[in-house]
Amino acid sequence: MNVLDTIGNTPLIDALVGRRLIAVRRRGKALVVDLDRGLHLLLHLKMTGQLVVVRRGVTVLAGGHPSPSLLGPMPNRTTRAVFGLSGGRALFFNDQRKFGWIRVLDTAGLETDPFLTRLGPEPLGDQFSLATLRGRLAAHPREVIKAALLDQSTVAGLGNIYTDEALHRARIHPERRCGVLTEDETRRLYAAIRMTLRHAVRHGGTSFAGYVNDFRGRSSYLARCGRVFDRAGQPCRVCGTAIERIRVGGRGTNICPQCQPAAQ
C-alpha cells in the first residue's frame, strides 16, 4: 500500500524509528519530508497548523499559523504528533482545528498521491509561463478570477492573501470573469503573481498579530509593504483611495475601488 499503515510487517511508528531525514521541500501548500530508504512524510498545515522544532525544551524554529501556542511550551493542547529527532530535538505538529494532515508514503505513493497530482504549476517555476496561465484561465471562462486563482489546479500555492495582493498589482477586480480578461490583463496578472511572491519571499512571508518571521525581530511582507490585504479603510499605497473589504466566492477580499474598477 502507498499510504502506509505498515512497512512490510513492521508497524508504521516502529518503521519510522532510525530513519534519516534527507531533505525538506515544498509543493504548493504542502511540505514533503524525504527520509532515507524511500519513505516520505507529506504534510499540510491547512488553516491552523504549526511545525515547531524544540531542542532541550527551547524552541529553535517555528512556523505556521501564528496563534499564541506557536512559541509557547511544547507540547500543548493543540499538539497532534511529535517526532523525536537526534541531538535532543523534537518536531511538534500542532493544529488547533484538526484540519491539517500527515501522510506517510513510499516513493510510488508520493508520485501518485491525489493531492499532489492535481496541483497546477509552481508560480515561480519554469513551467509557469504566460501561455500556461492563459490556458489555465481559458478552462474556467465563467469563473471569477479570484476563485480561479485560489483553485490549486490553476496555480499551486496561491492563497487568499497573495491573490488579493497580485490582483491589486495587476489592477484587476477579483470578480472579473476569466473569459473576459484581455490579453493585456492576463499579461499584467502573470507578472503580478510572480512579482508579488518574489517580494513576499524577500520580506519573509506573512505574519499577523505582532509576530515576526524569525527570532531577530524582523516584520513580514504585510507589515512592511502589503498593498490591500487586511488594510480596509486605509489609503491605497498607489492612489490614496480607501481600501474596501468585500466578499468574493465566500472569501473575504480586499480591493482598491479606484485601481481595480468593478467587473463589467
Residue frames relative to the residue before (quaternion, step in Angstrom):
aa qw qx qy qz dx dy dz
M 1.0000 0.0000 0.0000 0.0000 0.00 0.00 0.00
N 0.4561 -0.7185 0.4645 0.2450 3.57 -1.12 0.71
V 0.6831 0.3163 -0.2474 0.6101 3.60 1.06 -0.73
L 0.2362 -0.8873 0.3867 0.0851 3.46 0.06 1.39
D 0.1746 -0.7277 0.6537 0.1119 3.52 -1.14 0.83
T 0.7711 0.0719 -0.0398 0.6314 3.53 1.21 -0.59
I 0.2445 -0.7066 0.6328 0.2012 3.54 -1.31 0.27
G 0.7668 -0.0609 -0.0324 0.6381 3.49 -0.14 1.33
N 0.7493 -0.3112 0.2603 0.5234 3.56 -0.66 -1.11
T 0.5458 0.6355 -0.3782 0.3938 3.58 1.31 0.14
P 0.4888 -0.6471 0.4893 0.3208 3.63 -0.84 0.88
L 0.6465 -0.5856 0.3296 0.3613 3.54 -1.03 0.88
I 0.6824 0.4918 -0.3144 0.4400 3.60 0.73 -1.00
D 0.6573 0.5012 -0.3157 0.4659 3.58 0.94 -0.82
A 0.6590 0.5316 -0.3095 0.4328 3.57 1.02 -0.79
L 0.6329 0.5342 -0.3354 0.4490 3.60 1.16 -0.48
V 0.5533 0.6251 -0.3941 0.3844 3.57 1.17 -0.53
G 0.8213 0.2373 -0.1933 0.4814 3.56 -0.91 1.00
R 0.4845 0.6525 -0.4530 0.3665 3.60 1.21 -0.04
R 0.3464 -0.7333 0.5522 0.1931 3.56 -1.09 0.75
L 0.3755 -0.7118 0.5482 0.2278 3.57 -0.91 0.93
I 0.2243 -0.8113 0.5330 0.0860 3.54 -0.64 1.17
A 0.7998 -0.1313 0.1430 0.5680 3.60 0.85 -0.95
V 0.1873 -0.7267 0.6449 0.1450 3.50 -1.34 0.40
R 0.0588 0.8007 -0.5900 0.0860 3.57 -0.77 1.04
R 0.3727 -0.7263 0.5423 0.1989 3.53 -1.33 0.26
R 0.0035 0.7464 -0.6647 -0.0328 3.52 -1.25 0.59
G 0.7909 -0.0450 -0.0246 0.6098 3.57 -0.38 1.22
K 0.7687 -0.2988 0.2514 0.5065 3.57 -0.81 -1.03
A 0.5854 0.5782 -0.3659 0.4349 3.58 1.26 0.17
L 0.3005 -0.7124 0.6025 0.1979 3.53 -1.30 0.46
V 0.1582 -0.7568 0.6275 0.0920 3.53 -1.10 0.79
V 0.1203 -0.7699 0.6250 0.0453 3.55 -0.76 1.10
D 0.2074 -0.7910 0.5682 0.0917 3.57 -0.52 1.21
L 0.1348 -0.7738 0.6171 0.0484 3.53 -0.89 1.07
D 0.5952 -0.5647 0.4049 0.4036 3.57 -1.17 0.27
R 0.8031 0.2985 -0.2508 0.4506 3.52 -1.39 0.30
G 0.7002 -0.5599 0.2666 0.3537 3.54 0.97 1.00
L 0.5490 0.5815 -0.4229 0.4261 3.57 1.02 0.71
H 0.0914 -0.8051 0.5860 0.0040 3.58 -1.10 0.75
L 0.2365 -0.7033 0.6460 0.1793 3.53 -1.28 0.58
L 0.1188 -0.7592 0.6378 0.0525 3.56 -0.89 0.99
L 0.0273 -0.8318 0.5518 -0.0537 3.58 -0.52 1.23
H 0.0352 -0.7587 0.6497 0.0330 3.54 -1.16 0.72
L 0.3357 -0.7758 0.5060 0.1717 3.57 -0.71 1.10
K 0.2356 -0.7889 0.5268 0.2113 3.61 1.21 -0.43
M 0.8300 -0.2716 0.1652 0.4582 3.62 -1.05 -0.71
T 0.8358 0.1994 -0.0650 0.5075 3.61 0.92 -0.80
G 0.4101 0.7425 -0.4542 0.2724 3.59 1.20 0.25
Q 0.0939 -0.7755 0.6233 0.0364 3.53 -1.27 0.54
L 0.1314 -0.7325 0.6573 0.1192 3.54 -1.26 0.54
V 0.0041 -0.8095 0.5833 -0.0676 3.56 -0.69 1.12
V 0.1632 -0.7672 0.6145 0.0852 3.56 -0.86 1.01
V 0.0782 -0.7961 0.6000 -0.0111 3.55 -0.76 1.12
R 0.1039 -0.7796 0.6154 0.0520 3.56 -0.99 0.86
R 0.8308 -0.1587 0.0358 0.5323 3.52 -0.51 1.28
G 0.7779 -0.3894 0.1621 0.4658 3.52 0.84 1.11
V 0.6786 0.4509 -0.2880 0.5033 3.61 1.26 -0.10
T 0.4129 -0.7084 0.5170 0.2458 3.58 -0.83 1.01
V 0.1156 -0.8129 0.5699 0.0326 3.56 -0.75 1.07
L 0.7878 0.0382 -0.0243 0.6143 3.60 1.23 -0.34
A 0.0860 0.7974 -0.5909 0.0875 3.57 -0.85 0.95
G 0.1148 0.7928 -0.5912 0.0931 3.55 -0.97 0.85
G 0.5424 0.6052 -0.4652 0.3510 3.53 -1.24 0.51
H 0.8025 -0.2626 0.1978 0.4979 3.54 -1.24 -0.43
P 0.3423 -0.8021 0.4540 0.1826 3.62 -0.60 1.11
S 0.1677 0.7552 -0.6081 0.1781 3.57 0.43 1.20
P 0.6995 -0.4951 0.2959 0.4220 3.63 -1.16 0.40
S 0.6138 0.5774 -0.3587 0.4015 3.60 1.11 -0.52
L 0.4872 0.7061 -0.4265 0.2866 3.59 1.19 -0.38
L 0.8043 0.2207 -0.1038 0.5418 3.59 0.89 -0.90
G 0.4671 0.6798 -0.4396 0.3556 3.59 1.25 0.33
P 0.7228 -0.4013 0.3101 0.4695 3.58 -1.28 -0.07
M 0.2181 -0.7593 0.6026 0.1131 3.54 -1.16 0.73
P 0.5586 -0.2457 -0.7918 0.0262 1.50 -1.96 1.60
N 0.2072 -0.7486 0.6077 0.1654 3.56 -1.35 0.13
R 0.7585 -0.4127 0.2423 0.4424 3.58 -1.26 0.00
T 0.6674 0.4822 -0.3169 0.4708 3.62 1.21 -0.25
T 0.4874 0.6820 -0.4326 0.3319 3.62 1.22 -0.14
R 0.1479 -0.8140 0.5604 0.0394 3.58 -0.78 1.09
A 0.7995 0.0019 0.0028 0.6006 3.60 1.14 -0.51
V 0.1184 -0.7708 0.6232 0.0589 3.55 -1.18 0.68
F 0.1189 -0.7721 0.6225 0.0482 3.55 -0.92 1.01
G 0.3062 -0.7487 0.5610 0.1759 3.57 -0.67 1.10
L 0.1366 -0.7879 0.5987 0.0466 3.57 -0.91 0.98
S 0.6256 -0.5307 0.4015 0.4072 3.57 -1.27 0.17
G 0.7754 0.3853 -0.2535 0.4313 3.54 -1.30 0.19
G 0.6423 -0.5530 0.3285 0.4168 3.58 1.11 0.56
R 0.5395 0.6271 -0.3934 0.4011 3.59 1.23 0.38
A 0.0748 -0.7686 0.6322 0.0636 3.53 -1.33 0.37
L 0.2756 -0.7339 0.5998 0.1600 3.54 -1.17 0.70
F 0.1451 -0.7964 0.5856 0.0423 3.57 -0.71 1.14
F 0.1714 -0.7442 0.6388 0.0933 3.55 -1.00 0.94
N 0.0480 -0.8060 0.5892 -0.0293 3.57 -0.44 1.27
D 0.1154 0.7854 -0.6037 0.0732 3.57 -1.12 0.62
Q 0.3331 -0.7906 0.4831 0.1752 3.54 -0.22 1.30
R 0.7885 0.3362 -0.1692 0.4864 3.60 0.82 -0.97
K 0.4085 -0.7625 0.4284 0.2612 3.60 1.31 0.04
F 0.4009 0.6987 -0.4971 0.3226 3.59 1.06 0.72
G 0.6022 0.5855 -0.3592 0.4067 3.58 1.15 -0.55
W 0.1245 -0.8028 0.5800 0.0599 3.54 -1.24 0.33
I 0.1856 -0.7322 0.6436 0.1238 3.51 -1.40 0.41
R 0.0644 -0.7740 0.6287 0.0396 3.56 -0.93 0.89
V 0.2230 -0.7287 0.6301 0.1490 3.53 -1.14 0.72
L 0.0332 0.8223 -0.5614 0.0864 3.55 -0.60 1.17
D 0.4020 -0.6264 0.5852 0.3219 3.49 -1.29 0.35
T 0.7310 -0.4444 0.2687 0.4426 3.59 -1.24 0.18
A 0.6365 0.5180 -0.3376 0.4610 3.60 0.97 -0.75
G 0.6612 0.5085 -0.3065 0.4586 3.56 0.98 -0.81
L 0.6272 0.5325 -0.3377 0.4572 3.57 1.06 -0.72
E 0.6825 0.5041 -0.2890 0.4434 3.57 0.93 -0.87
T 0.7704 0.3257 -0.1799 0.5177 3.59 1.14 -0.51
D 0.3456 0.7601 -0.4949 0.2404 3.59 1.24 0.14
P 0.4915 -0.7069 0.4185 0.2891 3.63 -0.72 1.01
F 0.6101 0.5398 -0.3688 0.4476 3.59 1.06 -0.57
L 0.7143 0.4590 -0.2628 0.4584 3.57 0.86 -0.93
T 0.6858 0.5197 -0.3034 0.4094 3.57 0.89 -0.88
R 0.6806 0.4791 -0.3115 0.4585 3.63 1.12 -0.43
L 0.5064 0.6721 -0.4228 0.3363 3.60 1.23 -0.17
G 0.4483 -0.6687 0.5307 0.2652 3.52 -1.15 0.72
P 0.7337 -0.4152 0.2870 0.4550 3.59 -1.25 -0.14
E 0.5383 -0.5842 0.4956 0.3512 3.54 -1.28 0.45
P 0.4641 -0.7313 0.4169 0.2757 3.62 -0.64 1.04
L 0.7212 0.3696 -0.2580 0.5261 3.62 1.16 -0.34
G 0.5387 0.6340 -0.3913 0.3933 3.57 1.28 0.17
D 0.6690 -0.5223 0.3618 0.3857 3.54 -1.29 0.34
Q 0.6477 0.5423 -0.3280 0.4229 3.61 1.12 -0.56
F 0.6362 0.4971 -0.3337 0.4867 3.59 1.25 -0.23
S 0.0822 0.7934 -0.5903 0.1234 3.54 -0.28 1.32
L 0.6829 -0.4416 0.3630 0.4548 3.55 -1.29 0.10
A 0.6515 0.5122 -0.3191 0.4598 3.59 0.95 -0.83
T 0.6252 0.5336 -0.3381 0.4583 3.59 1.05 -0.75
L 0.6658 0.4895 -0.3067 0.4723 3.58 0.87 -0.91
R 0.6336 0.5328 -0.3319 0.4522 3.58 0.92 -0.86
G 0.6864 0.4847 -0.2862 0.4605 3.59 0.90 -0.87
R 0.6476 0.5164 -0.3213 0.4590 3.58 0.99 -0.80
L 0.6812 0.4721 -0.2972 0.4741 3.59 0.93 -0.82
A 0.6061 0.5672 -0.3536 0.4313 3.59 1.10 -0.65
A 0.6191 0.5485 -0.3403 0.4473 3.59 1.19 -0.47
H 0.7531 0.2988 -0.1734 0.5599 3.62 1.28 -0.26
P 0.0147 0.8731 -0.4869 -0.0199 3.61 0.80 0.92
R 0.7482 0.4015 -0.2266 0.4771 3.61 1.02 -0.68
E 0.5562 0.6087 -0.3874 0.4125 3.57 1.29 -0.09
V 0.4863 -0.6376 0.4958 0.3335 3.58 -1.08 0.67
I 0.6284 -0.6095 0.3354 0.3481 3.52 -1.04 0.84
K 0.6348 0.5288 -0.3652 0.4290 3.61 0.93 -0.71
A 0.6584 0.5020 -0.3179 0.4621 3.60 0.88 -0.87
A 0.6419 0.5295 -0.3277 0.4475 3.59 0.98 -0.79
L 0.6842 0.4803 -0.2926 0.4643 3.58 0.96 -0.82
L 0.6531 0.5012 -0.3176 0.4705 3.58 1.09 -0.61
D 0.5495 0.5789 -0.3964 0.4537 3.59 1.24 -0.34
Q 0.3861 -0.7786 0.4481 0.2097 3.58 -0.41 1.21
S 0.5899 0.5538 -0.3823 0.4463 3.59 1.22 -0.18
T 0.5950 0.5439 -0.3658 0.4651 3.60 1.26 -0.23
V 0.7515 -0.1224 0.1269 0.6357 3.54 0.80 -1.10
A 0.3865 -0.7480 0.4899 0.2260 3.59 -0.77 0.98
G 0.8356 0.3127 -0.2033 0.4033 3.53 -1.04 0.84
L 0.5562 0.5915 -0.4153 0.4102 3.61 1.16 -0.21
G 0.0927 -0.7915 0.6030 0.0347 3.57 -0.90 0.96
N 0.7961 -0.3387 0.2145 0.4533 3.51 -1.32 -0.14
I 0.6655 0.5265 -0.3146 0.4254 3.58 0.89 -0.92
Y 0.7779 0.3782 -0.2146 0.4537 3.56 0.55 -1.14
T 0.5499 0.5655 -0.4080 0.4597 3.58 1.21 -0.27
D 0.6478 0.5000 -0.3162 0.4800 3.60 0.93 -0.88
E 0.6738 0.5061 -0.3020 0.4457 3.56 0.89 -0.94
A 0.6784 0.4891 -0.2978 0.4603 3.60 0.91 -0.88
L 0.6513 0.5095 -0.3284 0.4565 3.60 0.94 -0.79
H 0.6330 0.5031 -0.3444 0.4769 3.60 1.02 -0.65
R 0.6492 0.5149 -0.3201 0.4593 3.58 0.92 -0.87
A 0.7101 0.4437 -0.2469 0.4878 3.58 1.09 -0.74
R 0.3652 -0.7563 0.4587 0.2904 3.58 1.36 -0.15
I 0.4763 0.6435 -0.4444 0.4020 3.57 0.98 0.94
H 0.4126 -0.6911 0.5347 0.2574 3.57 -0.89 0.92
P 0.5125 -0.6916 0.4094 0.3023 3.63 -0.81 0.91
E 0.6798 0.4780 -0.3050 0.4652 3.62 1.19 -0.29
R 0.4133 0.6717 -0.5042 0.3519 3.59 1.19 0.22
R 0.4084 -0.7202 0.5057 0.2425 3.56 -0.95 0.85
C 0.6156 -0.5993 0.3695 0.3542 3.54 -1.03 0.86
G 0.6859 0.5344 -0.2896 0.4002 3.55 0.95 -0.87
V 0.7187 0.4170 -0.2620 0.4908 3.60 1.19 -0.29
L 0.4248 0.6911 -0.4862 0.3249 3.60 1.19 0.10
T 0.4014 -0.7078 0.5276 0.2440 3.56 -0.96 0.85
E 0.6643 -0.4790 0.3771 0.4326 3.56 -1.27 0.21
D 0.6498 0.5134 -0.3210 0.4595 3.59 0.98 -0.80
E 0.6479 0.5090 -0.3228 0.4657 3.61 0.98 -0.77
T 0.6490 0.5107 -0.3192 0.4648 3.58 0.96 -0.82
R 0.6419 0.5171 -0.3159 0.4699 3.55 1.03 -0.82
R 0.6531 0.5035 -0.3112 0.4724 3.59 0.97 -0.84
L 0.6518 0.5219 -0.3136 0.4521 3.56 0.98 -0.85
Y 0.6259 0.5360 -0.3346 0.4572 3.59 0.94 -0.84
A 0.6887 0.4690 -0.2788 0.4775 3.57 0.84 -0.97
A 0.6587 0.5279 -0.3114 0.4364 3.59 0.99 -0.84
I 0.6182 0.5423 -0.3499 0.4487 3.61 0.98 -0.78
R 0.7110 0.4570 -0.2643 0.4646 3.57 0.79 -1.02
M 0.6624 0.5032 -0.3134 0.4580 3.58 0.95 -0.83
T 0.6424 0.5271 -0.3234 0.4526 3.59 0.97 -0.86
L 0.6985 0.4669 -0.2834 0.4623 3.59 0.84 -0.92
R 0.6312 0.5144 -0.3404 0.4702 3.59 0.98 -0.73
H 0.6422 0.5209 -0.3122 0.4677 3.55 1.00 -0.86
A 0.6647 0.5073 -0.3027 0.4574 3.58 0.94 -0.88
V 0.6409 0.5113 -0.3252 0.4713 3.59 0.95 -0.84
R 0.6466 0.5321 -0.3196 0.4434 3.58 0.94 -0.88
H 0.7583 0.3639 -0.1885 0.5069 3.58 1.06 -0.76
G 0.6432 -0.6059 0.3087 0.3520 3.58 1.17 0.47
G 0.6381 -0.5583 0.3446 0.4031 3.60 1.08 0.55
T 0.6008 -0.5788 0.4435 0.3276 3.54 -1.25 -0.52
S 0.0845 0.7645 -0.6383 0.0328 3.53 -1.11 0.73
F 0.2999 -0.7645 0.5551 0.1320 3.54 -1.26 0.51
A 0.8523 0.2879 -0.1268 0.4179 3.47 -1.49 -0.08
G 0.7516 -0.4232 0.2201 0.4557 3.56 0.92 0.91
Y 0.4999 0.6462 -0.4465 0.3649 3.60 1.23 -0.01
V 0.2526 -0.7500 0.5939 0.1450 3.53 -1.21 0.55
N 0.5747 -0.6560 0.3819 0.3059 3.53 -1.19 0.51
D 0.7848 0.0591 -0.1123 0.6066 3.59 1.22 0.11
F 0.6612 -0.5415 0.3531 0.3807 3.56 -1.27 0.02
R 0.5679 0.5749 -0.3994 0.4329 3.59 1.25 0.26
G 0.5876 -0.6570 0.3339 0.3340 3.56 1.27 0.24
R 0.4420 0.6949 -0.4734 0.3125 3.60 1.15 0.30
S 0.4016 -0.7032 0.5316 0.2484 3.57 -0.97 0.85
S 0.5506 -0.6656 0.4221 0.2749 3.55 -1.28 0.41
Y 0.7872 -0.3306 0.2498 0.4569 3.52 -1.39 -0.08
L 0.6999 0.4756 -0.2968 0.4425 3.60 0.73 -1.02
A 0.6637 0.5138 -0.3168 0.4418 3.56 0.92 -0.84
R 0.7236 0.4457 -0.2491 0.4644 3.56 1.03 -0.74
C 0.8591 -0.0248 0.1114 0.4990 3.55 0.68 -1.06
G 0.2681 0.7677 -0.5390 0.2196 3.63 1.11 0.49
R 0.4100 -0.7501 0.4735 0.2123 3.56 -0.90 0.92
V 0.8500 0.0293 0.0345 0.5249 3.59 0.68 -1.06
F 0.6178 0.5951 -0.3732 0.3534 3.59 0.93 -0.78
D 0.8519 0.0498 -0.0887 0.5138 3.54 -0.94 1.07
R 0.5849 0.5730 -0.3723 0.4370 3.60 1.15 0.61
A 0.1982 0.8096 -0.5310 0.1525 3.60 1.16 0.51
G 0.8006 0.2575 -0.2275 0.4910 3.55 -0.93 1.03
Q 0.6324 0.5099 -0.3353 0.4772 3.57 1.23 -0.33
P 0.5876 -0.6085 0.3918 0.3618 3.61 -1.11 0.53
C 0.5349 -0.5958 0.4986 0.3321 3.54 -1.11 0.75
R 0.4674 -0.6952 0.4731 0.2726 3.58 -0.91 0.88
V 0.6635 0.4890 -0.3062 0.4763 3.59 1.24 -0.28
C 0.8512 0.1351 -0.0267 0.5064 3.59 0.69 -1.09
G 0.5268 -0.6688 0.3944 0.3460 3.61 1.21 -0.20
T 0.4888 0.6555 -0.4361 0.3758 3.61 1.26 -0.11
A 0.5494 -0.6259 0.4353 0.3418 3.59 -1.03 0.73
I 0.4372 -0.6823 0.5241 0.2618 3.56 -0.93 0.93
E 0.2061 -0.7781 0.5853 0.0973 3.56 -1.03 0.86
R 0.2520 -0.7334 0.6089 0.1671 3.55 -1.23 0.59
I 0.0024 0.7847 -0.6176 0.0534 3.55 -0.75 1.12
R 0.3893 -0.6772 0.5483 0.2988 3.58 -1.29 -0.15
V 0.0249 -0.7747 0.6313 -0.0254 3.51 -0.95 0.99
G 0.8393 -0.0367 -0.0130 0.5423 3.56 -0.56 1.14
G 0.7041 -0.4725 0.2598 0.4621 3.56 1.08 0.73
R 0.6517 0.4991 -0.3203 0.4728 3.59 1.26 -0.02
G 0.5072 -0.6106 0.5143 0.3248 3.54 -1.09 0.76
T 0.0422 -0.8213 0.5651 -0.0663 3.55 -0.77 1.11
N 0.2058 -0.7971 0.5633 0.0711 3.55 -0.92 0.95
I 0.0377 0.8133 -0.5748 0.0822 3.56 -0.78 1.05
C 0.3068 -0.6451 0.6430 0.2761 3.49 -1.43 0.15
P 0.3722 -0.7662 0.4698 0.2318 3.63 -0.46 1.12
Q 0.6333 0.5173 -0.3373 0.4665 3.60 1.21 -0.38
C 0.7265 0.4264 -0.2435 0.4807 3.58 0.83 -0.98
Q 0.7735 0.2491 -0.1241 0.5694 3.58 1.15 -0.63
P 0.1707 -0.8273 0.5267 0.0952 3.60 0.27 1.21
A 0.6457 -0.5669 0.3618 0.3616 3.56 -1.12 0.77
A 0.6044 -0.5747 0.4212 0.3564 3.52 -1.18 0.69
Q 0.3864 -0.7211 0.5318 0.2189 3.54 -1.05 0.86
